[in-house]
Amino acid sequence: MSRGMPVKINKVFSHVWIAAAALFMLAGAAFGGDATDFHPFEKGEYESGDFDVTTRIYTHGKVKVKITQAKRLGSPSGEPPDACRAWLEVFEGKSRTRQIYFDDISPAGFSFGLSVPGKQPSPDYLAVVKNGDFDGRLFLIDRKGTMTDLPGGFYFVSFDRRYLYSEYAADSQEVVVFDLLFGKTVLDTKTADASLLPGDIYDWYHDGKKFFFTIVKPGGTGTGLVQEERRSVYEVKLNPPGIVKVPADFSTLHHKKWDFDPRTFKDCCSEPVKKKEVNDGSDY
């Protein structure tokens, strides 16, 4: 297993991961472009009883967002999809303005497929989260149908509802902060030369205004479990953007819960599970 795998997922799922990611195809060309990589949903191909199929349509401003998913039932047949195939389409009237096709989404330790959070980040955006393939994505669709594709998996929104903090569920870590007011990314911890992250993120905190995270204590315990490094915390700054190490004062910090946690979804055709936050709100 990769050393860079997000530690929250490693711990929660006892290091049980699918050995290899299946073929991942992402064809996101705008309608009218090269559509050869987009395979439209054909209902007859999934009526054999080998699949569970769901179709959900969401009205958002001037557009409708259609999500179709086909989950294979039983053992893989040797033909894709092994687990889940999905279509994400945006329509304005009868015209399809955006289309993304996921040929075979591989389970990756926890939920997989496309999920629409019950608590949306903003009235201006419809969020769709894709998990699986060791590549979490966050698709933000505005009320005119424009789509922004960000690293994703987990997210929360600032108290003033302006900034969305998205953490990448993948084989490496990344944090992106998106400005919901101006529709742009204001911080991305992946830079051209190196990552801004000082280590694997353990947990998130806030002081009522600002947001901080802790990292995994270096060295480990020798048991495969991880510990939180509590001597310092790291503040996420937006002006100018960056990550700043500051002394830890946990008497003034509070744990920050996720607004969307993909672990509340089972698979590519499920509704969110109504239960308490995973592990009492901790990432572990």
ZAKEGU-434784 format. One record per residue (C-alpha): residue number from 1; residue in one letter; x, y, z. Coordinates in nm, 4 decimals. Layout:
{NUM; "A"; {X; Y; Z}};
...
This chain:
{1; "M"; {0.0000; 0.0000; 0.0000}};
{2; "S"; {0.1247; 0.3440; -0.0879}};
{3; "R"; {0.2820; 0.5468; 0.1883}};
{4; "G"; {0.0874; 0.8460; 0.0616}};
{5; "M"; {-0.2578; 0.6947; 0.1130}};
{6; "P"; {-0.4771; 0.9293; 0.3233}};
{7; "V"; {-0.4328; 0.8080; 0.6793}};
{8; "K"; {-0.7950; 0.8697; 0.7778}};
{9; "I"; {-0.9019; 0.6057; 0.5276}};
{10; "N"; {-0.6241; 0.3666; 0.6248}};
{11; "K"; {-0.7264; 0.3652; 0.9904}};
{12; "V"; {-1.1013; 0.3542; 0.9478}};
{13; "F"; {-1.0922; 0.0635; 0.7104}};
{14; "S"; {-0.8131; -0.1348; 0.8779}};
{15; "H"; {-0.5834; -0.1056; 0.5816}};
{16; "V"; {-0.8141; -0.3143; 0.3594}};
{17; "W"; {-0.7899; -0.1813; 0.0050}};
{18; "I"; {-0.8609; -0.3085; -0.3385}};
{19; "A"; {-0.5292; -0.4310; -0.4832}};
{20; "A"; {-0.5426; -0.2291; -0.8000}};
{21; "A"; {-0.7619; 0.0435; -0.9427}};
{22; "A"; {-0.9687; -0.0601; -1.2421}};
{23; "L"; {-0.9620; 0.1306; -1.5672}};
{24; "F"; {-1.0746; 0.4884; -1.5073}};
{25; "M"; {-1.2102; 0.6811; -1.8012}};
{26; "L"; {-1.3059; 1.0448; -1.7699}};
{27; "A"; {-1.4462; 1.2038; -2.0806}};
{28; "G"; {-1.5504; 1.5577; -1.9946}};
{29; "A"; {-1.5718; 1.7236; -2.3324}};
{30; "A"; {-1.8408; 1.9852; -2.3759}};
{31; "F"; {-2.1381; 1.8825; -2.5894}};
{32; "G"; {-2.0580; 1.9275; -2.9549}};
{33; "G"; {-1.6925; 1.8310; -2.9146}};
{34; "D"; {-1.5345; 1.4888; -2.9534}};
{35; "A"; {-1.8022; 1.2605; -2.8117}};
{36; "T"; {-1.6380; 0.9321; -2.9143}};
{37; "D"; {-1.5205; 0.8714; -2.5563}};
{38; "F"; {-1.8669; 0.9278; -2.4144}};
{39; "H"; {-2.0835; 0.6161; -2.4223}};
{40; "P"; {-2.4489; 0.7099; -2.3664}};
{41; "F"; {-2.6520; 0.5039; -2.1234}};
{42; "E"; {-2.8442; 0.2297; -2.3006}};
{43; "K"; {-3.1087; 0.0860; -2.0708}};
{44; "G"; {-3.1242; -0.2472; -2.2526}};
{45; "E"; {-2.7610; -0.3228; -2.1710}};
{46; "Y"; {-2.8358; -0.3309; -1.7983}};
{47; "E"; {-3.1662; -0.5225; -1.7787}};
{48; "S"; {-3.0199; -0.8718; -1.7375}};
{49; "G"; {-3.0502; -0.8643; -1.3598}};
{50; "D"; {-2.6747; -0.8286; -1.3268}};
{51; "F"; {-2.6997; -0.4580; -1.2397}};
{52; "D"; {-2.8706; -0.2228; -0.9993}};
{53; "V"; {-2.9416; 0.0985; -1.1918}};
{54; "T"; {-3.0426; 0.4364; -1.0508}};
{55; "T"; {-3.1177; 0.7627; -1.2286}};
{56; "R"; {-3.1584; 1.0883; -1.0400}};
{57; "I"; {-3.2280; 1.4344; -1.1857}};
{58; "Y"; {-3.1597; 1.7605; -1.0025}};
{59; "T"; {-3.2937; 2.0996; -1.1156}};
{60; "H"; {-3.0397; 2.3754; -1.0566}};
{61; "G"; {-3.1002; 2.7242; -1.1931}};
{62; "K"; {-3.1294; 2.7091; -1.5716}};
{63; "V"; {-3.0054; 2.3524; -1.5961}};
{64; "K"; {-3.0880; 1.9975; -1.4973}};
{65; "V"; {-2.8189; 1.7595; -1.3744}};
{66; "K"; {-2.8753; 1.3919; -1.4483}};
{67; "I"; {-2.6793; 1.1199; -1.2711}};
{68; "T"; {-2.7113; 0.7598; -1.3836}};
{69; "Q"; {-2.5240; 0.4766; -1.2143}};
{70; "A"; {-2.5065; 0.1032; -1.2786}};
{71; "K"; {-2.3686; -0.1187; -1.0007}};
{72; "R"; {-2.2764; -0.4752; -1.0834}};
{73; "L"; {-2.4434; -0.7330; -0.8628}};
{74; "G"; {-2.2509; -1.0433; -0.7642}};
{75; "S"; {-1.9038; -1.1351; -0.8852}};
{76; "P"; {-1.7260; -0.9516; -1.1703}};
{77; "S"; {-1.7869; -1.1077; -1.5108}};
{78; "G"; {-1.4481; -1.0238; -1.6585}};
{79; "E"; {-1.6065; -0.7469; -1.8631}};
{80; "P"; {-1.6239; -0.3871; -1.7400}};
{81; "P"; {-1.7686; -0.2576; -1.5265}};
{82; "D"; {-1.6402; -0.4721; -1.2429}};
{83; "A"; {-1.8162; -0.2574; -0.9849}};
{84; "C"; {-1.9751; 0.0670; -1.1018}};
{85; "R"; {-2.0330; 0.2649; -1.4201}};
{86; "A"; {-2.1641; 0.6214; -1.4061}};
{87; "W"; {-2.2807; 0.9086; -1.6224}};
{88; "L"; {-2.2906; 1.2751; -1.5175}};
{89; "E"; {-2.4819; 1.4946; -1.7637}};
{90; "V"; {-2.5878; 1.8595; -1.7593}};
{91; "F"; {-2.8824; 1.9733; -1.9718}};
{92; "E"; {-3.0106; 2.3160; -2.0672}};
{93; "G"; {-3.3538; 2.2520; -2.2074}};
{94; "K"; {-3.3129; 1.9473; -2.4318}};
{95; "S"; {-2.9491; 2.0182; -2.5101}};
{96; "R"; {-2.6729; 1.8367; -2.3250}};
{97; "T"; {-2.4088; 2.0961; -2.2392}};
{98; "R"; {-2.1714; 1.8795; -2.0362}};
{99; "Q"; {-2.1102; 1.5072; -2.0064}};
{100; "I"; {-1.8700; 1.2918; -1.8091}};
{101; "Y"; {-1.8517; 0.9150; -1.8358}};
{102; "F"; {-1.6910; 0.6837; -1.5810}};
{103; "D"; {-1.6412; 0.3477; -1.7468}};
{104; "D"; {-1.5481; 0.1406; -1.4411}};
{105; "I"; {-1.5190; 0.3019; -1.0966}};
{106; "S"; {-1.3139; 0.0775; -0.8716}};
{107; "P"; {-1.3943; 0.0595; -0.4985}};
{108; "A"; {-1.1123; 0.2075; -0.2942}};
{109; "G"; {-1.1609; 0.1196; 0.0703}};
{110; "F"; {-1.4900; 0.2967; 0.1335}};
{111; "S"; {-1.7667; 0.4573; -0.0737}};
{112; "F"; {-1.7414; 0.4617; -0.4512}};
{113; "G"; {-1.9399; 0.6214; -0.7306}};
{114; "L"; {-2.1164; 0.9572; -0.7546}};
{115; "S"; {-2.2795; 1.1174; -0.4505}};
{116; "V"; {-2.4877; 1.4331; -0.4213}};
{117; "P"; {-2.4497; 1.5807; -0.0713}};
{118; "G"; {-2.7750; 1.6488; 0.1089}};
{119; "K"; {-2.6224; 1.9678; 0.2487}};
{120; "Q"; {-2.5054; 2.1679; -0.0506}};
{121; "P"; {-2.2182; 2.4157; -0.0119}};
{122; "S"; {-2.3954; 2.7126; -0.1678}};
{123; "P"; {-2.7223; 2.8036; -0.3434}};
{124; "D"; {-2.5055; 2.8962; -0.6430}};
{125; "Y"; {-2.3508; 2.5502; -0.6869}};
{126; "L"; {-2.4669; 2.1930; -0.7073}};
{127; "A"; {-2.1905; 1.9700; -0.5709}};
{128; "V"; {-2.1374; 1.6164; -0.7004}};
{129; "V"; {-1.8650; 1.4094; -0.5347}};
{130; "K"; {-1.6982; 1.1150; -0.7058}};
{131; "N"; {-1.5047; 0.8574; -0.5047}};
{132; "G"; {-1.3210; 0.5423; -0.6060}};
{133; "D"; {-1.0191; 0.4715; -0.8292}};
{134; "F"; {-0.7969; 0.6337; -0.5625}};
{135; "D"; {-0.9061; 0.9637; -0.7220}};
{136; "G"; {-1.1724; 1.1652; -0.5418}};
{137; "R"; {-1.3253; 1.4509; -0.7412}};
{138; "L"; {-1.5539; 1.7391; -0.6546}};
{139; "F"; {-1.7664; 1.8723; -0.9391}};
{140; "L"; {-1.9214; 2.2139; -0.8737}};
{141; "I"; {-2.1957; 2.3049; -1.1219}};
{142; "D"; {-2.3196; 2.6626; -1.1237}};
{143; "R"; {-2.6739; 2.7714; -1.2099}};
{144; "K"; {-2.5803; 2.8275; -1.5754}};
{145; "G"; {-2.4314; 2.4801; -1.6115}};
{146; "T"; {-2.0617; 2.5677; -1.5948}};
{147; "M"; {-1.8711; 2.2883; -1.4202}};
{148; "T"; {-1.5550; 2.3150; -1.2094}};
{149; "D"; {-1.3575; 1.9937; -1.1503}};
{150; "L"; {-1.1558; 1.9911; -0.8258}};
{151; "P"; {-0.9667; 1.7312; -0.6208}};
{152; "G"; {-1.2219; 1.6119; -0.3680}};
{153; "G"; {-1.3732; 1.3479; -0.1479}};
{154; "F"; {-1.4317; 1.5374; 0.1787}};
{155; "Y"; {-1.5300; 1.9021; 0.2243}};
{156; "F"; {-1.6521; 2.1674; 0.4639}};
{157; "V"; {-1.7527; 2.5315; 0.4130}};
{158; "S"; {-1.6305; 2.8327; 0.6123}};
{159; "F"; {-1.8613; 2.9911; 0.8680}};
{160; "D"; {-1.9362; 3.2870; 0.6409}};
{161; "R"; {-2.0281; 3.0350; 0.3643}};
{162; "R"; {-1.7784; 3.1887; 0.1235}};
{163; "Y"; {-1.4947; 2.9329; 0.1085}};
{164; "L"; {-1.5109; 2.5609; 0.0471}};
{165; "Y"; {-1.2244; 2.3484; 0.1864}};
{166; "S"; {-1.1876; 2.0261; -0.0117}};
{167; "E"; {-0.9580; 1.7394; 0.0886}};
{168; "Y"; {-0.8489; 1.4918; -0.1766}};
{169; "A"; {-0.9372; 1.1250; -0.1169}};
{170; "A"; {-0.6595; 0.9647; -0.3141}};
{171; "D"; {-0.3203; 0.7934; -0.3091}};
{172; "S"; {-0.1695; 1.1289; -0.2130}};
{173; "Q"; {-0.2970; 1.4260; -0.0166}};
{174; "E"; {-0.4071; 1.7642; -0.1387}};
{175; "V"; {-0.6214; 2.0459; -0.0034}};
{176; "V"; {-0.7997; 2.2969; -0.2240}};
{177; "V"; {-0.9853; 2.6077; -0.1082}};
{178; "F"; {-1.2476; 2.7369; -0.3513}};
{179; "D"; {-1.4018; 3.0848; -0.3358}};
{180; "L"; {-1.7772; 3.0277; -0.3751}};
{181; "L"; {-1.8416; 3.4009; -0.4218}};
{182; "F"; {-1.6019; 3.4607; -0.7123}};
{183; "G"; {-1.5940; 3.1029; -0.8448}};
{184; "K"; {-1.2202; 3.0421; -0.8329}};
{185; "T"; {-0.9574; 2.8393; -0.6519}};
{186; "V"; {-0.7666; 3.0538; -0.4025}};
{187; "L"; {-0.5357; 2.7878; -0.2555}};
{188; "D"; {-0.4080; 2.4526; -0.3759}};
{189; "T"; {-0.1474; 2.2709; -0.1675}};
{190; "K"; {-0.0060; 2.1030; -0.4759}};
{191; "T"; {0.2437; 2.3380; -0.6380}};
{192; "A"; {0.4633; 2.3006; -0.9422}};
{193; "D"; {0.7727; 2.2122; -0.7394}};
{194; "A"; {0.6408; 2.0568; -0.4170}};
{195; "S"; {0.3455; 2.0178; -0.1853}};
{196; "L"; {0.2647; 2.2820; 0.0733}};
{197; "L"; {0.1471; 2.0125; 0.3133}};
{198; "P"; {0.3985; 1.9404; 0.5917}};
{199; "G"; {0.2803; 1.5807; 0.6323}};
{200; "D"; {-0.0260; 1.3559; 0.6282}};
{201; "I"; {-0.3263; 1.5397; 0.7701}};
{202; "Y"; {-0.4610; 1.3886; 1.0922}};
{203; "D"; {-0.7547; 1.6145; 1.1799}};
{204; "W"; {-0.9109; 1.9587; 1.1293}};
{205; "Y"; {-0.9830; 2.2319; 1.3872}};
{206; "H"; {-1.1187; 2.5866; 1.4046}};
{207; "D"; {-1.1184; 2.8800; 1.6443}};
{208; "G"; {-1.4519; 3.0173; 1.5272}};
{209; "K"; {-1.3025; 3.1981; 1.2283}};
{210; "K"; {-0.9833; 3.0355; 1.1042}};
{211; "F"; {-0.9119; 2.6731; 1.0173}};
{212; "F"; {-0.6193; 2.4568; 1.1229}};
{213; "F"; {-0.5076; 2.0985; 1.0813}};
{214; "T"; {-0.2744; 1.8642; 1.2624}};
{215; "I"; {-0.0495; 1.6049; 1.1036}};
{216; "V"; {0.0342; 1.2453; 1.1772}};
{217; "K"; {0.3095; 1.2067; 1.4329}};
{218; "P"; {0.6284; 1.1028; 1.2512}};
{219; "G"; {0.7713; 0.7599; 1.3250}};
{220; "G"; {0.4469; 0.5771; 1.3962}};
{221; "T"; {0.3921; 0.3359; 1.6829}};
{222; "G"; {0.5218; 0.0141; 1.5313}};
{223; "T"; {0.1690; -0.1284; 1.5430}};
{224; "G"; {0.0441; 0.0150; 1.2146}};
{225; "L"; {-0.1650; 0.2751; 1.3984}};
{226; "V"; {-0.1072; 0.6469; 1.3698}};
{227; "Q"; {-0.0910; 0.9190; 1.6328}};
{228; "E"; {-0.1647; 1.2903; 1.6186}};
{229; "E"; {0.1249; 1.5331; 1.6448}};
{230; "R"; {-0.0134; 1.7872; 1.8939}};
{231; "R"; {0.2859; 2.0113; 1.9538}};
{232; "S"; {0.1940; 2.2327; 1.6560}};
{233; "V"; {-0.0991; 2.3034; 1.4302}};
{234; "Y"; {-0.1030; 2.4417; 1.0779}};
{235; "E"; {-0.3169; 2.7418; 0.9860}};
{236; "V"; {-0.4629; 2.7648; 0.6377}};
{237; "K"; {-0.4186; 3.1256; 0.5243}};
{238; "L"; {-0.5921; 3.2731; 0.2216}};
{239; "N"; {-0.4469; 3.6240; 0.1944}};
{240; "P"; {-0.1829; 3.5604; 0.0885}};
{241; "P"; {-0.2550; 3.1883; 0.0425}};
{242; "G"; {-0.0334; 2.9466; 0.2307}};
{243; "I"; {0.0115; 2.7050; 0.5204}};
{244; "V"; {0.1666; 2.8445; 0.8401}};
{245; "K"; {0.2886; 2.6429; 1.1384}};
{246; "V"; {0.1731; 2.7909; 1.4695}};
{247; "P"; {0.1969; 2.6792; 1.8350}};
{248; "A"; {-0.0859; 2.4508; 1.9373}};
{249; "D"; {-0.3348; 2.5791; 2.1934}};
{250; "F"; {-0.6124; 2.3218; 2.2005}};
{251; "S"; {-0.7952; 2.5163; 2.4710}};
{252; "T"; {-0.9032; 2.7608; 2.1989}};
{253; "L"; {-0.9572; 2.5091; 1.9169}};
{254; "H"; {-1.2595; 2.2991; 1.8307}};
{255; "H"; {-1.2860; 1.9962; 1.6082}};
{256; "K"; {-1.4214; 2.0755; 1.2595}};
{257; "K"; {-1.6729; 1.8293; 1.1260}};
{258; "W"; {-1.7041; 1.7605; 0.7550}};
{259; "D"; {-2.0052; 1.9053; 0.5753}};
{260; "F"; {-1.9694; 1.6082; 0.3424}};
{261; "D"; {-1.8104; 1.2801; 0.4455}};
{262; "P"; {-1.8183; 1.0121; 0.1715}};
{263; "R"; {-1.8074; 0.7383; 0.4336}};
{264; "T"; {-2.1801; 0.8014; 0.4858}};
{265; "F"; {-2.2421; 0.6585; 0.1369}};
{266; "K"; {-2.2100; 0.2853; 0.0818}};
{267; "D"; {-2.1742; 0.2573; -0.2925}};
{268; "C"; {-2.2620; 0.3992; -0.6306}};
{269; "C"; {-2.6383; 0.3556; -0.6088}};
{270; "S"; {-2.7036; 0.4255; -0.2430}};
{271; "E"; {-2.8575; 0.7118; -0.0539}};
{272; "P"; {-2.6598; 0.8600; 0.2368}};
{273; "V"; {-2.6660; 0.6540; 0.5547}};
{274; "K"; {-2.8326; 0.8321; 0.8437}};
{275; "K"; {-2.5953; 0.7769; 1.1326}};
{276; "K"; {-2.3676; 0.9627; 1.3688}};
{277; "E"; {-2.0528; 1.1071; 1.2223}};
{278; "V"; {-1.7886; 0.8408; 1.1711}};
{279; "N"; {-1.5929; 0.7648; 1.4885}};
{280; "D"; {-1.7536; 1.0434; 1.6920}};
{281; "G"; {-1.6465; 1.3158; 1.4504}};
{282; "S"; {-1.2761; 1.2372; 1.4298}};
{283; "D"; {-1.1026; 1.1451; 1.1093}};
{284; "Y"; {-0.9902; 0.8328; 1.2972}};
